[in-house]
């Protein structure tokens, strides 16, 4: 199995090989704002959960690129996915999404498997090799990282984490939050999209420019049948299966998104793991965002984007 992470110099070993990418420049030569981060393990809260306005779909999930299309695995248009962030975690790279002015959503395994407790969070980027000269880019050193209290690093159940920035990001056309999915926002058979700077084939190099690909959602029962006894597919997971199309190393923590009829984009999943990349009988597996709304709201502490 591959988690969707990649090192800067090779593949991180784990019981399920990650979709993290290793071998990217550690800081891209840019000046960072913020302070050293701390990793918060198994944090829970008894505070009453609030309804995120991002869930009400106000001022979130809006792209400046409005031409509808089927994505076949190609370079995205700059600014097309303004919620996409790159997380440079030690010598590895993961994806993530901006969900509020000061919070980013990503995968727990990006931190647990690397043993890191902080990230340089890059906003507004398209070409990650030129972020030091791109005026649209902002980089912030994370303040803290909170992994889900029930994350299992063997099964990858509850593979979700929140990165606190410790300061607000100003929204603009290149930096905006994504809306978060609620139950019923998609069904098996829907066309979904994932984005990231991951490798374009298993064992390859990370992409310098943000790429996008359309994926087909399948039922968890079909996913379990295809993986047989190899992996346990839980109700906290979403599976996709599209031959030759998939997330891959370097895409870990990035979004699986769906466009609603009104044009709003919602995040339904988080890139987690898969066996190989784009293989005909091996689904990609994502954490199911709608199952974690209460935890996200409680952890982030208020109801505003």
C-alpha positions as CSV (number, residue, x, y, z in Angstrom):
1,X,0.0,0.0,0.0
2,X,1.1,3.5,-0.6
3,X,0.2,6.4,1.5
4,X,0.3,9.5,-0.7
5,X,3.6,11.0,0.7
6,X,7.0,11.4,-0.8
7,X,10.4,12.3,0.7
8,X,12.9,14.6,-0.8
9,X,15.3,11.7,-1.4
10,X,13.2,8.6,-1.5
11,X,10.2,6.8,-0.1
12,X,9.4,6.8,3.5
13,X,8.9,3.2,4.8
14,X,5.8,2.4,6.7
15,X,3.4,-0.6,6.9
16,X,1.5,1.2,4.2
17,X,3.9,3.2,2.0
18,X,2.9,6.8,2.2
19,X,1.7,9.3,-0.4
20,X,4.0,11.9,1.1
21,X,6.7,13.2,-1.2
22,X,10.4,13.4,-0.1
23,X,13.1,15.4,-1.9
24,X,11.6,18.9,-2.3
25,X,13.5,22.0,-1.2
26,X,13.1,22.4,2.5
27,X,12.0,26.0,2.5
28,X,12.1,27.1,-1.2
29,X,14.2,30.1,-0.2
30,X,11.3,32.1,1.1
31,X,10.9,34.1,4.3
32,X,8.4,32.6,6.7
33,X,6.1,34.2,9.2
34,X,5.3,32.6,12.5
35,X,6.9,30.6,15.3
36,X,8.0,27.0,15.8
37,X,5.1,24.6,15.9
38,X,4.1,21.9,18.4
39,X,2.3,18.6,17.7
40,X,-0.8,18.0,19.8
41,X,-1.4,14.3,20.1
42,X,-4.9,12.8,20.6
43,X,-6.5,16.1,21.5
44,X,-10.2,16.1,22.4
45,X,-12.5,18.8,23.7
46,X,-15.8,19.0,25.5
47,X,-16.8,22.4,24.1
48,X,-20.1,22.5,22.4
49,X,-19.7,22.1,18.6
50,X,-20.6,25.0,16.4
51,X,-21.8,25.1,12.8
52,X,-19.0,26.4,10.5
53,X,-20.1,29.2,8.2
54,X,-17.9,27.4,5.7
55,X,-20.4,24.6,6.0
56,X,-23.1,27.1,5.2
57,X,-21.1,27.9,2.1
58,X,-20.7,31.6,2.5
59,X,-17.5,33.0,1.1
60,X,-15.9,29.6,0.5
61,X,-15.4,27.1,-2.4
62,X,-15.3,29.9,-5.0
63,X,-12.9,29.7,-7.9
64,X,-12.1,32.4,-10.4
65,X,-11.9,29.7,-13.1
66,X,-15.5,29.0,-14.0
67,X,-15.3,27.0,-17.2
68,X,-16.7,23.5,-16.6
69,X,-14.6,20.6,-17.8
70,X,-13.6,17.0,-17.2
71,X,-10.1,16.9,-15.9
72,X,-7.9,14.2,-17.4
73,X,-4.7,14.6,-15.3
74,X,-3.2,17.9,-16.3
75,X,-1.7,21.1,-15.1
76,X,-4.3,23.3,-13.3
77,X,-4.8,26.9,-14.1
78,X,-3.1,29.3,-11.7
79,X,-5.6,30.3,-9.0
80,X,-8.1,27.6,-10.0
81,X,-8.0,26.0,-6.6
82,X,-7.2,28.9,-4.2
83,X,-7.7,26.7,-1.1
84,X,-4.8,24.4,-2.0
85,X,-1.7,24.7,0.1
86,X,1.6,22.9,0.2
87,X,3.0,21.7,3.5
88,X,6.7,21.3,3.7
89,X,7.2,19.0,6.6
90,X,10.9,18.3,7.3
91,X,12.2,16.8,4.1
92,X,8.7,15.8,2.8
93,X,5.8,17.5,1.1
94,X,2.1,17.1,1.6
95,X,-1.0,18.9,0.4
96,X,-3.7,20.6,2.5
97,X,-6.6,23.0,2.3
98,X,-7.3,26.3,3.8
99,X,-10.6,26.0,5.7
100,X,-10.5,29.3,7.8
101,X,-8.3,32.3,8.0
102,X,-6.0,30.5,10.5
103,X,-6.5,26.8,10.0
104,X,-5.5,24.2,7.4
105,X,-6.9,20.7,7.0
106,X,-4.6,17.8,6.0
107,X,-3.8,14.1,6.8
108,X,-2.6,12.9,10.1
109,X,0.0,10.5,8.6
110,X,1.9,13.5,7.1
111,X,3.1,14.3,10.6
112,X,2.9,11.0,12.5
113,X,4.8,8.9,9.9
114,X,7.5,11.6,9.5
115,X,7.9,12.3,13.2
116,X,7.6,16.0,12.6
117,X,5.6,18.5,14.6
118,X,5.6,21.5,12.3
119,X,5.3,22.6,8.7
120,X,6.0,25.5,6.5
121,X,2.6,26.2,5.0
122,X,2.6,27.7,1.5
123,X,-0.4,29.6,0.1
124,X,-1.2,30.9,-3.3
125,X,1.4,28.8,-5.1
126,X,1.2,27.2,-8.5
127,X,4.8,26.4,-9.4
128,X,6.5,25.2,-6.2
129,X,9.9,25.7,-7.8
130,X,9.4,29.5,-8.1
131,X,7.6,30.4,-4.8
132,X,10.5,32.6,-3.7
133,X,9.8,35.0,-6.6
134,X,6.0,34.6,-6.9
135,X,4.3,37.7,-5.5
136,X,1.1,35.7,-4.9
137,X,2.8,33.3,-2.5
138,X,2.6,33.6,1.3
139,X,4.5,31.1,3.6
140,X,3.7,30.8,7.3
141,X,5.4,28.5,9.9
142,X,2.7,26.6,11.7
143,X,1.9,27.2,15.3
144,X,0.6,23.8,16.3
145,X,-0.7,20.5,14.7
146,X,-3.6,18.5,16.1
147,X,-4.1,14.9,14.9
148,X,-7.4,13.2,15.3
149,X,-7.5,11.4,18.7
150,X,-8.5,8.1,17.1
151,X,-6.0,8.1,14.3
152,X,-4.6,4.6,13.6
153,X,-1.3,4.6,11.9
154,X,-1.7,1.0,10.8
155,X,-5.2,1.0,9.3
156,X,-5.1,4.7,8.5
157,X,-8.6,5.1,10.0
158,X,-9.3,8.7,11.0
159,X,-6.4,10.0,8.9
160,X,-7.1,13.7,9.5
161,X,-5.2,16.6,11.1
162,X,-5.6,20.3,11.6
163,X,-2.7,22.8,11.3
164,X,-3.0,26.0,13.3
165,X,-1.3,29.0,11.8
166,X,-1.3,31.3,14.8
167,X,-2.2,34.2,12.6
168,X,-4.7,35.1,9.9
169,X,-4.2,34.7,6.2
170,X,-5.8,37.5,4.1
171,X,-8.1,36.1,1.4
172,X,-7.7,37.2,-2.2
173,X,-8.2,35.6,-5.6
174,X,-5.3,33.2,-5.1
175,X,-6.0,32.4,-1.4
176,X,-9.5,31.4,-0.4
177,X,-11.1,28.7,1.9
178,X,-12.8,25.6,0.7
179,X,-16.3,24.6,1.9
180,X,-16.5,21.4,3.8
181,X,-18.8,18.5,2.8
182,X,-21.9,17.5,4.7
183,X,-23.5,14.1,4.5
184,X,-25.3,13.6,1.2
185,X,-23.0,15.9,-0.8
186,X,-22.0,13.0,-3.1
187,X,-22.8,9.4,-3.9
188,X,-20.9,6.5,-5.6
189,X,-20.6,7.3,-9.3
190,X,-20.1,11.0,-8.9
191,X,-17.2,12.7,-10.6
192,X,-14.7,14.1,-8.1
193,X,-11.5,16.0,-8.5
194,X,-8.2,15.8,-6.6
195,X,-5.3,18.2,-6.9
196,X,-1.7,18.3,-5.8
197,X,2.0,18.4,-6.6
198,X,2.5,14.7,-6.3
199,X,4.3,12.4,-8.7
200,X,2.6,11.6,-12.0
201,X,3.5,8.0,-11.8
202,X,4.6,5.6,-9.0
203,X,8.3,6.1,-8.2
204,X,8.5,9.3,-10.3
205,X,9.4,12.9,-9.4
206,X,7.1,15.4,-7.8
207,X,5.4,17.8,-10.2
208,X,6.6,21.4,-10.0
209,X,3.2,22.7,-11.0
210,X,-0.2,22.0,-9.4
211,X,-2.1,19.3,-11.3
212,X,-5.7,18.1,-11.2
213,X,-7.5,14.9,-12.1
214,X,-11.1,13.7,-12.2
215,X,-11.9,10.6,-10.3
216,X,-14.9,8.3,-10.0
217,X,-16.3,7.6,-6.6
218,X,-17.1,3.9,-5.9
219,X,-19.0,2.3,-3.0
220,X,-17.1,1.2,0.1
221,X,-18.4,-2.4,-0.4
222,X,-16.9,-2.4,-3.9
223,X,-13.7,-1.0,-2.5
224,X,-13.5,-3.6,0.2
225,X,-14.1,-6.3,-2.3
226,X,-11.3,-5.1,-4.5
227,X,-8.9,-4.9,-1.6
228,X,-10.2,-8.2,-0.1
229,X,-8.4,-8.8,3.1
230,X,-5.5,-6.5,2.4
231,X,-7.0,-3.4,4.1
232,X,-10.0,-2.5,6.2
233,X,-12.2,0.1,4.5
234,X,-14.2,1.8,7.2
235,X,-17.2,4.2,7.1
236,X,-14.7,7.0,7.7
237,X,-13.2,6.5,4.2
238,X,-14.1,7.3,0.6
239,X,-12.8,5.3,-2.4
240,X,-12.3,6.2,-6.0
241,X,-11.3,4.0,-8.9
242,X,-10.4,5.4,-12.3
243,X,-7.9,3.5,-14.4
244,X,-4.6,5.3,-14.9
245,X,-5.9,8.2,-12.8
246,X,-5.2,8.6,-9.1
247,X,-3.5,10.6,-6.3
248,X,0.1,9.5,-5.8
249,X,3.2,10.3,-3.6
250,X,3.3,14.0,-2.7
251,X,-0.5,14.3,-2.8
252,X,-1.1,13.2,0.9
253,X,-3.3,15.5,2.8
254,X,-4.6,17.2,-0.3
255,X,-8.3,17.5,-1.2
256,X,-10.9,15.4,-2.9
257,X,-13.5,17.9,-4.0
258,X,-16.8,18.1,-5.8
259,X,-18.5,21.0,-7.6
260,X,-22.1,21.5,-6.7
261,X,-24.8,22.7,-9.1
262,X,-24.4,26.3,-8.0
263,X,-20.7,26.2,-8.8
264,X,-19.5,26.0,-5.2
265,X,-16.7,23.5,-4.5
266,X,-16.9,21.3,-1.4
267,X,-14.2,19.1,0.0
268,X,-15.4,15.6,0.5
269,X,-12.2,13.8,1.2
270,X,-8.5,14.0,2.2
271,X,-5.8,12.0,0.3
272,X,-4.8,9.1,2.5
273,X,-3.5,5.9,0.9
274,X,-3.7,3.4,-2.0
275,X,-1.9,0.4,-3.4
276,X,0.3,1.8,-6.2
277,X,-1.1,4.7,-8.1
278,X,-3.7,4.5,-10.8
279,X,-3.8,0.8,-11.0
280,X,-6.9,-0.7,-12.6
281,X,-8.1,-2.8,-9.5
282,X,-6.6,-0.7,-6.7
283,X,-8.8,2.1,-5.5
284,X,-7.5,5.3,-4.0
285,X,-8.6,5.9,-0.4
286,X,-9.5,9.2,1.2
287,X,-10.6,10.3,4.7
288,X,-14.3,11.2,4.6
289,X,-14.6,14.9,5.7
290,X,-18.3,14.9,6.5
291,X,-17.7,12.4,9.4
292,X,-15.4,14.9,11.1
293,X,-17.3,18.1,11.1
294,X,-18.0,18.2,14.8
295,X,-14.3,17.5,15.6
296,X,-13.1,20.1,13.1
297,X,-15.5,22.7,14.6
298,X,-14.6,21.9,18.2
299,X,-10.9,22.0,17.5
300,X,-10.9,25.2,15.6
301,X,-13.0,26.8,18.2
302,X,-15.5,29.1,16.5
303,X,-17.9,29.2,13.6
304,X,-16.3,31.6,11.2
305,X,-14.2,31.0,8.1
